[in-house]
């Protein structure tokens, strides 16, 4: 039985990117199904396939697995390469992934994902500076402890997937994450799976007003590479 992964707009949906880039990079086969954000709330429409009315959702036969973390944990039970093989690296990677899943609220809200644009952001708040400082510290720790070029060693794993949307955010807003963090960002942006996701994002003609308003509120848009 082949998995079906349901995601939303490539340009906006950071949560969707996580399992998609993980499964694509690790070569885990799946049927790719897109359900775009067409209005500010898609709860009613998405409830037909998602118990939370949100994406991503993984379908495995008769089983529905929801939430990006839930999907990653489900896949890890079936595919050993999802987490690092080394016990210490695995423990660090799981903690870092959990921190991303539950934390960095200001980074999410002030620097929403919009792959196709470049933004000159407003002056960051103290809360955003705190998130960026923690992000920089965390990435530097993983890269130094486990040798890179990925966050937990020489192989791409779930912790890289969890921070993959932040790589796009760093580029969109020109965030300063230090030399080591920037090297990881550039390595991630060069991944074939990340480039494939970006190509699809730029080709999308969908625009959703509330997502567009968020990016406009974040700062001045200085470039827009999306298809008209």
KASULUR-V992787 format. One line per field, one symbol per residue. phi: phi as a letter, one per 20 degrees, with the letter a starting at -180 (. if undefined). A space follows every 50 residues. Layout:
phi: ???
This chain:
phi: .efdddcdgffdefffggfffffffemefbeecdcffdbgcdgfffffcc femcdecddcmedddcmgfgfffffffdcfffdgffffffffffffffff fddlffgffecffbfedcceffgffgffgfffffgffffffffffdnmfe fcpecfcgffffegffgffgfgdmfednffffffgffffefgffffffgf ffefefccgfffffffffrefdbcefff
